[in-house]
Amino acid sequence: MYESFFKFKGKPFQLNPDPSFFYGSRGHKRAMAYLEYGLHQSEGFIVITGEIGAGKTTIVRSLLEHLDPAKVVAANLVSTQIDASDMLRMVAAAFGVPSRTLDKAGLLLALETFLVSVAASGKRALLIVDEAQNLTPAAVEELRMLSNFQLEDHALLQGFLVGQPEFRDIMQSGEMQQLRQRVIASYHLGPLDSQETRGYIEHRLGHVGWNNDPAFEPGAYTAIYGYTGGIPRKINTLCDRLLLGAYLSERHTIGEADVREVIEELKEEFAAAGARAVHTAGAPHHPQGLAFDQLALERLQVAPELADQVAGMAAGFDMQRIEARLAGLEHSVSATLNVLNQLLQAVRRDAPASEKTQ
């Protein structure tokens, strides 16, 4: 909507990770340097952790874009809560190794054969596991076992494990001792500082042809940093709404007051969404006759920092789209049940009399 109004070549603050928008803050450059160091080592594991929305996936995708396919065969795997055998099948699928009819022994043999063929062709195999905090201890152990595959004195597989902060705690557990011995480097990606937040915003705007329209006043950058805490995804959400508001008001300047106004809108939207969720789920009866969904949210004593954080989380949800999808699903289910009911009635009409009397 606002792209043409401000003469942008594209949308500067999309939520989906896009490596073309990679911003090299101190933390992001350091995380990238650790991954590149790992590539040169050609063995073991590199662990990168960071807060939700800190830009971990963008770093990984940026790295993948710059890999030379003539030297590295890379597979990117987004993990879920899976058991050990499923982990092996997901790794096989990520590398394009057929595995549907294989048992575990056959699966391991197929993976080893593939990795040997990669090494024989003068290439290296790299497995990147995103959302690593979802891995079960058994699945992590399978990854460690895969790192044991060697050809002469060369490791056949290298792994990058990327996850949220809780993965650091998981790594410290006793079950992960053997994996820790295979980790050659680890890094925790923190948020941007206030200067980097401004640089990040201007970098993304410049990527789509921004010519200081709209102009961001210094106070706007300060307010944006105060609300987002330097988390890139939260910055994207807030700035996207700021640009939309400026477009709707036909403004070519964004100041601190504009940022505060949008922040309040986000808080109100979150409060309204929370109230709708409580009402839909149904609340237990209060002893004094006051239903839970009738409680005034403003009575809750919540610190401003926590309220800002919660509102930022809510900003990433498009409630209207979710509600529309639910309505479509309800319609589909209703239509399916109607068809099944008609078929059942037709069967009953055609059934022999003896069956109808039973």
Helices and strands as residue ranges (DSSP letters): H 2-5, G 19-21, H 26-41, E 45-50, H 56-66, E 72-78, H 84-95, H 104-120, E 124-130, G 132-134, H 137-146, E 150-151, E 154-155, E 157-163, H 166-171, G 174-176, H 177-180, E 183-189, H 194-207, E 215-216, H 218-228, H 232-248, E 253-254, H 256-281, G 292-294, G 297-299, H 304-315, H 319-350, H 353-357
